[in-house]
Amino acid sequence: MKTSLPRRLVAVLLCLTLLAGAVAMTACSKKGNTLLELDGHTISVNQYQLLLSRVKASLYYGGYSVNSDTFWDMVIDSDGNTYDQYFRNAALNDAKRYLAAAALFDEEGLVLPQSYKDAIEEDIEEYIRDAGSKSALNNSLSAYGVNVDMLRDLYLLEAKYSYLQTYLYGEKGEKVAANVRYEYLTQHAVAFKQVLIRSFDYVYETDLNGDVIYYKVGENNAKINNIAYDTVNGNPRQDEFDKTILDKNGDTVYFLPNGSIAYDKEKGVRSVVYDANGVAKTVKYSAQELAEHKAAAEEMMASVAKGDYAAFEALMEEYQVSGDDAFVTDGEYCFLYTTGDNAYDYLNDIADALAESEEGTLRMVTSEYGYNVVMKYPIPSDAVTNSAYEEWFEDLSGRVVAKLFHNKCEPYMEKVTVSESEFAALPSMKQVATNFTY
């Protein structure tokens, strides 16, 4: 059954999948009733409640009102399932994978290094010191249904989960072959180039007359503090002492006949104004300007045939050097995942528009930033080895490892037994405490 989740919730779930540790524990009667079991490894009702409390905290950090009854009771699919049911079942599925990992750890004959155990004991001791005593810590943990011993066992098996992944795939996925990572990209990402026809302009520095200041540029078109004057159409002037007027840098100032400063708008660059938080200030274009920009985007779409990469890149270069404030371009490859968890909604919209499109297809995506005219490209054959693309794939290894590990665990997950009566008796998500610490 397919559910339709908001993108932020999808991102939260992905984060949980990538970062979560194992939660399987050795069976022991004092640890509570067994909820899940596989090859002698169990997750008790109490331990599963702790898992739910962690999920609730992750959703809280994702910006959701997890203490609201209306959120958990919200119906999310045609079968009438609620968020409460969805996340209880999602956590159950994750728990099955954790039990599968525990069984795999044993099959590989692995032993957890003593350094891992020592680190866990240090954490437990720190919790006890912060709480004031072991009994005080147990009192705090009881809100999540566990005690210190259960927490210690949880951390030990989380460490095994992490150690097993490292054993199989490397510390940072370095054991995963480049061709495997490339295959993942071809299945879960799109490559494109774009022209963004902006819906806004930047606010630029102005002089006392309100005219935008143009500065000289140095290497790589970087702005320098010397002003770029139009020495062809402007002329120097003298002050009342018959001295040539100079600016603060000691450069001769050139004036137009109307008295305003003559700036070299062709060779000079403007300086964007930033607010106290370092964010560039902007101003929206008028409705008429927006209509003109949309028409320009549509004209661009009509002027390039499907698969004509050279024609599209020629347009990109044309707009890049046109000097038109409405157009900015990115001449490099852009990459987006098609899993709906990119940083901004408009990026997900672009990924959606291109996901099912053939290579060479042009699409226009309207966003708060303007009109994105994008062309889908093949994923470059060196995408995972070329350092030029590294910035796009910082989390690629984590994604690939998560996928590979899930596939390896899946056959074992099908063997996990679940106590349906114990699962039905679990508290609802709104009743579970929100666990920010453990």
Secondary structure as GFF3:
##gff-version 3
##sequence-region A 1 438
A	DSSP	alpha_helix	7	19	.	.	.	ID=ss1
A	DSSP	beta_strand	25	26	.	.	.	ID=ss2
A	DSSP	three_ten_helix	29	31	.	.	.	ID=ss3
A	DSSP	beta_strand	34	38	.	.	.	ID=ss4
A	DSSP	beta_strand	41	44	.	.	.	ID=ss5
A	DSSP	alpha_helix	45	61	.	.	.	ID=ss6
A	DSSP	alpha_helix	69	72	.	.	.	ID=ss7
A	DSSP	alpha_helix	83	107	.	.	.	ID=ss8
A	DSSP	alpha_helix	114	131	.	.	.	ID=ss9
A	DSSP	alpha_helix	134	141	.	.	.	ID=ss10
A	DSSP	three_ten_helix	142	144	.	.	.	ID=ss11
A	DSSP	alpha_helix	148	169	.	.	.	ID=ss12
A	DSSP	alpha_helix	178	188	.	.	.	ID=ss13
A	DSSP	beta_strand	189	198	.	.	.	ID=ss14
A	DSSP	beta_strand	200	202	.	.	.	ID=ss15
A	DSSP	beta_strand	214	217	.	.	.	ID=ss16
A	DSSP	three_ten_helix	219	221	.	.	.	ID=ss17
A	DSSP	beta_strand	223	227	.	.	.	ID=ss18
A	DSSP	beta_strand	235	236	.	.	.	ID=ss19
A	DSSP	beta_strand	254	255	.	.	.	ID=ss20
A	DSSP	beta_strand	269	270	.	.	.	ID=ss21
A	DSSP	beta_strand	282	284	.	.	.	ID=ss22
A	DSSP	alpha_helix	287	303	.	.	.	ID=ss23
A	DSSP	alpha_helix	309	321	.	.	.	ID=ss24
A	DSSP	beta_strand	327	337	.	.	.	ID=ss25
A	DSSP	alpha_helix	345	355	.	.	.	ID=ss26
A	DSSP	beta_strand	362	367	.	.	.	ID=ss27
A	DSSP	beta_strand	370	377	.	.	.	ID=ss28
A	DSSP	three_ten_helix	387	392	.	.	.	ID=ss29
A	DSSP	alpha_helix	396	413	.	.	.	ID=ss30
A	DSSP	beta_strand	417	418	.	.	.	ID=ss31
A	DSSP	alpha_helix	420	424	.	.	.	ID=ss32
###
